[in-house]
Amino acid sequence: QVQLVESALVQAGESLRLSCAASGSIFRINSMAWYRQAPGKQRDVNQRDLVALITNYGSSNYADSVKGRFNISRDDAKRTVYLQMDSLKPEDTAVYYCYGDDVLLDPSGSTWSGWGQGTQVTVSS
């Protein structure tokens, strides 16, 4: 079974870096993404908005609202994906979730997709 564990690190100057570490029986990690769920929305995966995604080739894309402020990266040796969040705004307040898409479990092609537990990010005005 695969587990995604998220953590947050506050950096001087009010930036934040989220980390998502994958563990378990993993052959290869493919695309990884960060989603967020804003306050007031129902706790439903369909209420989560894509923030950023990175493929196993390293290409990435972002929601328009975070372009130029957030940066997604990955360290495959550590099986970890990061979200560097700069110039934070109150509207970035949300629960942030890591998502693993078609994590390859073995060479035969078995895959797993799933979510981390979520981490709260609160930006005050």
Contacts in CASP RR format, 6 or more apart in sequence:
PFRMAT RR
TARGET T0000
AUTHOR 0000-0000-0000
METHOD contacts of the structure
MODEL  1
QVQLVESALVQAGESLRLSCAASGSIFRINSMAWYRQAPGKQRDVNQRDL
VALITNYGSSNYADSVKGRFNISRDDAKRTVYLQMDSLKPEDTAVYYCYG
DDVLLDPSGSTWSGWGQGTQVTVSS
1 24 0 8 1.000
1 25 0 8 1.000
1 112 0 8 1.000
2 22 0 8 1.000
2 23 0 8 1.000
2 24 0 8 1.000
2 25 0 8 1.000
2 26 0 8 1.000
2 100 0 8 1.000
2 103 0 8 1.000
2 105 0 8 1.000
2 112 0 8 1.000
2 114 0 8 1.000
3 22 0 8 1.000
3 23 0 8 1.000
3 24 0 8 1.000
3 116 0 8 1.000
4 20 0 8 1.000
4 21 0 8 1.000
4 22 0 8 1.000
4 98 0 8 1.000
4 99 0 8 1.000
4 100 0 8 1.000
4 114 0 8 1.000
4 115 0 8 1.000
4 116 0 8 1.000
4 117 0 8 1.000
5 20 0 8 1.000
5 21 0 8 1.000
5 23 0 8 1.000
5 116 0 8 1.000
5 117 0 8 1.000
6 18 0 8 1.000
6 19 0 8 1.000
6 20 0 8 1.000
6 96 0 8 1.000
6 97 0 8 1.000
6 98 0 8 1.000
6 116 0 8 1.000
6 117 0 8 1.000
6 118 0 8 1.000
6 119 0 8 1.000
7 18 0 8 1.000
7 19 0 8 1.000
7 21 0 8 1.000
7 119 0 8 1.000
8 16 0 8 1.000
8 17 0 8 1.000
8 18 0 8 1.000
8 19 0 8 1.000
8 119 0 8 1.000
8 121 0 8 1.000
9 16 0 8 1.000
9 17 0 8 1.000
9 18 0 8 1.000
9 19 0 8 1.000
10 16 0 8 1.000
11 17 0 8 1.000
14 88 0 8 1.000
15 84 0 8 1.000
15 85 0 8 1.000
15 86 0 8 1.000
15 88 0 8 1.000
16 85 0 8 1.000
16 88 0 8 1.000
16 121 0 8 1.000
17 82 0 8 1.000
17 83 0 8 1.000
17 84 0 8 1.000
17 85 0 8 1.000
18 34 0 8 1.000
18 82 0 8 1.000
18 83 0 8 1.000
18 85 0 8 1.000
18 96 0 8 1.000
18 98 0 8 1.000
18 119 0 8 1.000
18 121 0 8 1.000
19 80 0 8 1.000
19 81 0 8 1.000
19 82 0 8 1.000
20 32 0 8 1.000
20 34 0 8 1.000
20 80 0 8 1.000
20 81 0 8 1.000
20 82 0 8 1.000
20 83 0 8 1.000
20 98 0 8 1.000
20 116 0 8 1.000
21 78 0 8 1.000
21 79 0 8 1.000
21 80 0 8 1.000
22 29 0 8 1.000
22 32 0 8 1.000
22 79 0 8 1.000
22 80 0 8 1.000
22 81 0 8 1.000
22 100 0 8 1.000
22 103 0 8 1.000
23 79 0 8 1.000
25 105 0 8 1.000
25 106 0 8 1.000
26 79 0 8 1.000
26 103 0 8 1.000
26 104 0 8 1.000
26 105 0 8 1.000
27 104 0 8 1.000
27 105 0 8 1.000
27 106 0 8 1.000
27 107 0 8 1.000
28 56 0 8 1.000
28 103 0 8 1.000
28 104 0 8 1.000
29 56 0 8 1.000
29 74 0 8 1.000
29 76 0 8 1.000
29 79 0 8 1.000
29 100 0 8 1.000
29 103 0 8 1.000
29 104 0 8 1.000
30 55 0 8 1.000
30 56 0 8 1.000
30 100 0 8 1.000
30 101 0 8 1.000
30 102 0 8 1.000
30 103 0 8 1.000
30 104 0 8 1.000
31 53 0 8 1.000
31 54 0 8 1.000
31 55 0 8 1.000
31 56 0 8 1.000
31 100 0 8 1.000
31 101 0 8 1.000
31 102 0 8 1.000
32 53 0 8 1.000
32 54 0 8 1.000
32 72 0 8 1.000
32 74 0 8 1.000
32 81 0 8 1.000
32 98 0 8 1.000
32 99 0 8 1.000
32 100 0 8 1.000
32 101 0 8 1.000
33 50 0 8 1.000
33 51 0 8 1.000
33 52 0 8 1.000
33 53 0 8 1.000
33 54 0 8 1.000
33 98 0 8 1.000
33 99 0 8 1.000
33 100 0 8 1.000
33 101 0 8 1.000
34 50 0 8 1.000
34 51 0 8 1.000
34 52 0 8 1.000
34 53 0 8 1.000
34 72 0 8 1.000
34 81 0 8 1.000
34 83 0 8 1.000
34 96 0 8 1.000
34 97 0 8 1.000
34 98 0 8 1.000
34 99 0 8 1.000
35 48 0 8 1.000
35 49 0 8 1.000
35 50 0 8 1.000
35 51 0 8 1.000
35 96 0 8 1.000
35 97 0 8 1.000
35 99 0 8 1.000
36 48 0 8 1.000
36 49 0 8 1.000
36 51 0 8 1.000
36 92 0 8 1.000
36 94 0 8 1.000
36 95 0 8 1.000
36 96 0 8 1.000
36 97 0 8 1.000
36 121 0 8 1.000
37 43 0 8 1.000
37 47 0 8 1.000
37 48 0 8 1.000
37 49 0 8 1.000
37 94 0 8 1.000
37 95 0 8 1.000
37 97 0 8 1.000
38 49 0 8 1.000
38 93 0 8 1.000
38 94 0 8 1.000
39 93 0 8 1.000
39 94 0 8 1.000
41 47 0 8 1.000
45 115 0 8 1.000
48 97 0 8 1.000
49 63 0 8 1.000
50 63 0 8 1.000
51 62 0 8 1.000
51 63 0 8 1.000
51 66 0 8 1.000
51 70 0 8 1.000
51 83 0 8 1.000
51 96 0 8 1.000
52 60 0 8 1.000
52 61 0 8 1.000
52 62 0 8 1.000
52 63 0 8 1.000
52 66 0 8 1.000
52 70 0 8 1.000
52 71 0 8 1.000
52 72 0 8 1.000
52 83 0 8 1.000
53 60 0 8 1.000
53 61 0 8 1.000
53 72 0 8 1.000
54 60 0 8 1.000
54 72 0 8 1.000
54 73 0 8 1.000
54 74 0 8 1.000
54 81 0 8 1.000
56 76 0 8 1.000
58 74 0 8 1.000
60 72 0 8 1.000
62 68 0 8 1.000
62 70 0 8 1.000
62 72 0 8 1.000
65 91 0 8 1.000
66 85 0 8 1.000
66 92 0 8 1.000
69 85 0 8 1.000
69 86 0 8 1.000
69 87 0 8 1.000
69 88 0 8 1.000
70 83 0 8 1.000
70 84 0 8 1.000
70 85 0 8 1.000
70 86 0 8 1.000
71 83 0 8 1.000
71 84 0 8 1.000
71 86 0 8 1.000
72 81 0 8 1.000
72 82 0 8 1.000
72 83 0 8 1.000
72 84 0 8 1.000
73 81 0 8 1.000
73 82 0 8 1.000
73 84 0 8 1.000
74 80 0 8 1.000
74 81 0 8 1.000
74 82 0 8 1.000
75 81 0 8 1.000
75 82 0 8 1.000
81 98 0 8 1.000
83 96 0 8 1.000
85 92 0 8 1.000
85 121 0 8 1.000
88 121 0 8 1.000
88 123 0 8 1.000
89 123 0 8 1.000
90 123 0 8 1.000
90 124 0 8 1.000
90 125 0 8 1.000
91 123 0 8 1.000
92 121 0 8 1.000
92 123 0 8 1.000
93 121 0 8 1.000
93 122 0 8 1.000
93 123 0 8 1.000
94 121 0 8 1.000
95 118 0 8 1.000
95 119 0 8 1.000
95 120 0 8 1.000
95 121 0 8 1.000
96 118 0 8 1.000
96 119 0 8 1.000
96 120 0 8 1.000
96 121 0 8 1.000
97 115 0 8 1.000
97 116 0 8 1.000
97 118 0 8 1.000
98 115 0 8 1.000
98 116 0 8 1.000
98 118 0 8 1.000
99 113 0 8 1.000
99 114 0 8 1.000
99 115 0 8 1.000
99 116 0 8 1.000
100 112 0 8 1.000
100 113 0 8 1.000
100 114 0 8 1.000
100 115 0 8 1.000
101 113 0 8 1.000
102 111 0 8 1.000
102 112 0 8 1.000
102 113 0 8 1.000
103 111 0 8 1.000
103 112 0 8 1.000
103 113 0 8 1.000
104 110 0 8 1.000
104 111 0 8 1.000
105 111 0 8 1.000
105 112 0 8 1.000
END
